[in-house]
Amino acid sequence: MPPRSEEPRRDATGSRRGSSREVGGRGAERRSGEPGAGGISDARAYTPRGRTVREQRAGARGERDDAAGRAEQRRTPRSTRSADPFRPALQVLDGGRAGAGRTGRREAAGRSGVVRTVTPRGPRPDDDPPAPRRAPRRPDRPAARRPSRKPPKPPRLADPRRRLRLGTVLALALFAVIGIRLVVLQAVDTPAYAGGGVADRLRTVTLPAARGAIYDRDGAPLAHSVEARYVYADPTRVKDIQGTAKALSPLLGIPASKLAEKMKPRKRINGADSEFEYLARGVDIDRARQITALELPGIGTHRDERREVPGGDLAANLLGFTSQDMVGLEGLEARYDDVLRGEDGKRVYEVGLGDLAAPIPGGYSETTKAKPGSSLQLTVDRDLQFMTQRILARHMAKSKGSTGAAVVIEIPSGEVLSQASHPTYNAAKPVPSDPTDREDAATSFVVDPGSVHKAVTFGAALQERVITPDTTLPIPNAIRMGDTWFADTHPAGGRRMSLPGMMAYSSNVGTIQIADKLGPERLIDYQKRFGLGEPTGVGMPGEASGRLLPADEWSGSSYGSVPIGHSVDATPLQMAAVYATIANNGTYVQPRLVKAVIGPDGKSTPTEPPVTRSVLSPENAAALRTILEAVTTVEDGTGRAAAIPEWRVAGKTGTGWRLVDGRKQPGEVASFIGMAPAENPRYVIAVFAHTPAGGGGDIAAPAFREMMQFTLRHYGVPPSGEKAPKFTVYPR
């Protein structure tokens, strides 16, 4: 059998079958040259038979090519076949587009079942345009099935890969923002959010700090705090106000109507309902337990503190008192409030809500311990204070509406052993008392000291050597200074008087004559050295400073009034410090009430040393003490009522006025300031008594005698071994 030719098969017209290039080349050009070729409207030109011209032509060619193809297949050997002999080779060109031709071929092949290759001829340049060919009509051939309409070309969509990339970027960005926010919430803002949530569940309970006590010089308590309870009501939870008030009234000792008023619902300033109202403070622990046992809705108790003053009115004018909140209001309680008051602690913990309003186990809890306050140790002797107050009160009772003060100072320390006032009050229950009864007369009682000031004039003159202990002066019955006459109660009639005689008879004329030699400037200087004109700084709040009359304000009468203790404002404590200077060999020692501060740990810290300064020489101080001793020893001396048989006493009486806001008050102020034993003083006592109706002289000296006698015996001071010297009032 001869081998098959390698040349491609040709159809009846001599064209190569299966050449796609020719189909895409000349065939395309031929069709592009045909009228209406390539338009979709050409494919819509139907014949009366219901077929398009193109379909009729394609059908005729298909039949011819079918026979020729079968014959050619038989002649062509297998080796000459194309690589894919079964691939349809029919290309139907539609408008000159290869893709359309391929589609047409597939459709034609599907209809005929035979693969045909159509090679359109291109027009030759020397030929005339061929006449259109008509497909022969074959009535015996059934009409071809109408091809399906070419589906419309779908719209061109955007690139999905771009959309995918954009969506990925957006998703990653969103997750990144969420992740960063979570990190911020968990790491940066955690305390704020956690705190905001916990704050709604936190409860704070104050742990009161114990207030420091006040002790006397031997450690006996004068005022101290004890644990107690306060009873409170939550008006929003009290169900039966009247019934609750009646149940609490006998236990608290408060009328039921008053308790009911406190338990009524009310609004706070901020508009919120009040959930806490005090019903009673300082309730005994046993009584509080009874109240708790009643289980009254809305009623509760909690730890409190109550200030107790064991002595009641003992040193009440010194101690002062506190409020129910343990804040010092008067006296030493107010002056040293920052020392006595501790720092409250607190407990902060989480609680549930509603019926579960109890601490949450394992929840937030923080406790700050309270720091107790420090205590004060005073220089006051409790026993001596008691006797001083008792003696003063008994003598002051002789004059209605009177005011008195007594001060006991230890020599040489300057410590105040007792400081009494009349009237007084009960520091444990201060509310019913009158405000004037709570004043400390020793530091707030401003007076014209009167003749007790003469010791200042004599001491300054001795120190400045204007006089000597042996000086005598002729003393007239009266002397005129400016427009004022000053007379003596014991007229000398112009006779010479000794310095002890002038002091014993309290000679105004003799003192004025000595001061005239001294001069106002030097007298004022010694007044200041003795501590007049300024507060002593003893530690009492509101201490008066007194006032000294400047030399440029002196009038003519001032040269007579100032030396004898008028036109001078001073307090009993200031005048007591003057005589303590004389008793202490001429050295001024600042009076003080507080000896030491005792910390919460029990460690005692002494207070700052008192201010000291030299005013008189020891010799002049001793000479002045001898002159003052004449007051209690000379017959008819003004201070005979102050004498004590066992001990020698040196001192001076005085009569002045009480000043309130610079105005003289009715009545007189009688005083006596003395020291004992005179030969070696251990104590100085000053007694002042303002009696509106007079008679103060009958109070001061006798009261001094009793106080000094008790003091000397209390401290075991031995009696004086020597008798007082004999004094001559009118030497020859």
Helices and strands as residue ranges (DSSP letters): H 20-24, H 26-33, G 42-44, H 53-75, G 78-80, H 98-112, H 160-183, I 184-188, H 190-199, E 202-207, E 214-215, E 221-233, H 241-252, H 256-263, E 277-283, H 285-293, E 299-308, H 316-319, H 331-335, H 337-340, E 345-350, G 354-356, E 365-368, E 375-378, H 382-396, E 403-410, E 416-422, G 435-438, H 441-444, G 450-453, H 454-463, E 472-474, E 478-481, E 484-487, E 496-498, H 499-504, H 508-518, H 520-529, G 551-553, H 558-561, H 572-583, E 587-589, E 594-598, E 604-606, E 612-614, H 618-633, G 640-642, E 650-656, E 659-660, E 663-664, E 668-676, E 683-691, H 697-714
